[in-house]
């Protein structure tokens, strides 16, 4: 039975609990000890089923109800004859502290959950699983524990909300009547309590509305509908409204409630998102929409592809249907006409509709079923306010862009709307005031604005839209003030991932670049602003994209593009680019310089365009400064990566960029040499300082210092011994070749352009001889200098170049070159061009017969040594024999070239030279005929 037999002796714990219950009427006076007092009772109830049964039999629930509510109780529990009947409730706690009755609430919940429910089903998921069978409680006690007065008091005093929530869920399980009563109590508290006291009500409401029983849909409809009315009644109380909205956001994780919110969106979306009385409420509604959409999974079409859910499409349609309301409200919220409608007020406008358009953008991936034409009206109204930093306008453009980039309906889509009204978009108000707020705002809004234009130019009506763009002055204005006059908004070609405006503008610029008139307008705007080098990042990219035809180059040169570009890399500007490794920008500037310079080279010296451009540039003065910068770049650029660096992909890319910059430096140097004899003299002198043997007179008065010349190239074959040069050429031929190709081009350019300048011709011919000798170990480079010398030898004697070459060969040039070709590096004479060059030099230079005989003596000495090595075959590895034979053949070739050359006429014999009239052939035959050189064959002699 439920009652404990009176015949059995009572345990000490029972007697203690009885004593506590008898003291219950005195407990309010000792409210500070409630945690300990009720903890004893609660722990006793937790001991087991018999203890709970005994407490139920003692009507503890009724006593606790009476103790807590006192005269406020709606029930008559204690008979009037008893001495302690229904006393007036003693005030417990003080103005700072409420009595701690959490253990009392836990005891009530524990006893109630151990009993069966008053109707079917008898148990709930909150019934105590260890209480089998459940206990039985009187109907009156069932009413007590969930009575609105009792529940309201507990919620108001925030007593053990978790235990109270479990108790209410236990009683509301599968019961519409009790659910309705509990929800009414909770919602009444939400409606009437202050915001700081709402938390218990909201927690219990969340638990009740999410009860997953057969009545969940009904309970959701009843609870959420009444909650919406409560929120509408209290919208003027911001904090209370925000607390409710935060709760609704948490409820969106429940699919039943989420579906209800989607189905009843007209009941809350309009009021909260548009008519919310505070920005915080509208933003919280925006957050609610995000959670709703994010929690709703996509559906699949017939092909199995994911598509937005139908509820998302419906939400997008609902938002579009609200656009007329937005337009009307925006008209009413225009600038204050009492202040003259000041459009440049410092106070930013209230972002009333920004959350609305953010939600629209979030839904934009779902193609709407209704047209978006009203979007243009809303945009026009908002734009005509001419508000700076208007967040509503920014988010509207963000939605328009998102809707245009999403799949488009057959008619009435956002992309078609933008294409039709592109001219209106281009007429939009844009403020570029130089302050941080406007700058930050424009960085966010302009990518949407110009992104929308990019989409329409890409779209079906792209050709028409492009013409509208080309003919609109605001597009030219945007290029000027966003790119030329400032670099704060974006930097073209920067490659910064977070920069959305730069790539968009770059794409539009390329599309517009097909029209010569537009190109030249932009070139004029860019170069007339005099913003180089301050804004070089944008202007150089503009010039690179828009200098295409000769007409473009003429316009650029007339606007003094050359001196402006040179200023970007001269002096401190160039050093800064190097230190920050902005080599890509440096490459662009150098490429532009040599492109424009190469075009000037094609013009005749008397052409007025060339004369104007060069006069504006003042090359004789500015050329040295530019060349010094170029030399500095060449010195600083890396050449030979280590093995570890060569294995790094990042370093490989950096090395490739450095190689391209080096190539542009070479091209610019050649261009300067072609345009200006002073620059040509400076470059040639610098190279001579680097390459001429120490003992050779340089003749480079006025040239840069030797150290500056060395900066031109730090990785060459200059002044290396023969063995070092061979080893270097063998290991690094690919790195050496570009430099020597540049040098040969420089020589051709200088001689062709300034053959009437003696200093240029003298330096060029001397350098050609030096480099031809230096590159004998690098046949691919040597052949270029050999051809140049061969052509110079073939010129008429009256030619300045021929005369200059003869003079250089007659001093010491011939001896330097021939000694290298015939004696030190005879293998180079395998090449036909090298042999022809050697023959021409022998014929042109005034080589004495004594010098020829001395050279033949040296060759004979080498051949004798080689013959000795070959005769000692037993001591030589077989692998060396072919190499020795190759050397023999090379020296045979040198002998054949020498003996076919007679001593030049007019070369007087030295004193005591008795064999002056003997030809080289006669001398060799008589002296070294025993060496067996085949003097008649052109091919290499066999061993």
Secondary structure, 3 states (H helix, E strand, C coil): CCCCCCCCCCCHHHHHHHHHHHCHHHHHHHHHHHHHHHHHHHHHHCCCHHHHHHHHHCCHHHHHHHHHHHHHCCCCCCCCCCCCCCCCCCCCCCCCCCCCCHHHHHHHHHHHHCECCCCCCCCCCCCCCCCCCCECCCHHHHHHHCCHHHHHHHHHCCCCHHHHHHHHHHHHCCCHHHHHHHHHHHHHHHHHCCHHHCHHHHHHHHHHHCCCCCCHHHHHHHHHHHHHHHHHHCCCCHHHHHHHHHHHHHHCCCHHHHHHHHHCHHHCHHHHHCCCCCHHHHHHHHHHHHHHHHHCCCEECCCCCEECCHHHHHHHHHHHHCHHHHHHHHHHCCCCHHHCCCCCCCCCCCCCCHHHHHHHHHHCCCCCCCCCCHHHHHHHHHHCCCCCCCHHHHHHHHHHHHHHHCCCCCCCCHHHHHHHCHHHHHCCCCCCCCCHHHHHHHHHHHHHHHHHHHHHHHCCCHHHHHHHHHCCHHHHHHHHHHHHCCCCCCCCCCCCCCCCHHHHHHHHHHHHCCCHHHHHHHHHHHHHCCCCCCCHHHHHHHHHHHCCCHHHHHHHHHCCHHHHHHHHHCHHHHHHHHHCCCHHHHHHHHHHHHHHHHHHHHCCCCCHHHHHHHHHHCHHHHHHHHHHHHHHHHHHCCCCCCHHHHCCHHHHHHHHHHHHHHHHHHHHHHHHHHHCHHHHHHHHHHHHHHHCCCCCCCCCCCCCCHHHHHCCCCCCCCCCCHHHHHHHHHHHHHHHHHHHHHHHHHHHHHHHHCCCCHHHHHHHHHHHHHHHHHHHHCHHHHHHHHHHHHHHHHCCCCCHHHHHHHHHHHHHHHHHHHHHHHHHCHHHHHCHHHHHHHHHHHHHCCCCHHHHHHHHHHHHHHHHHHHHHHHCHHHCCHHHHHHHHHHHHHHHHHHHHHHCCCCCCCCCCCCCCCCCCCCHHHHHHHHHHHHCCCCCCCCCCCC
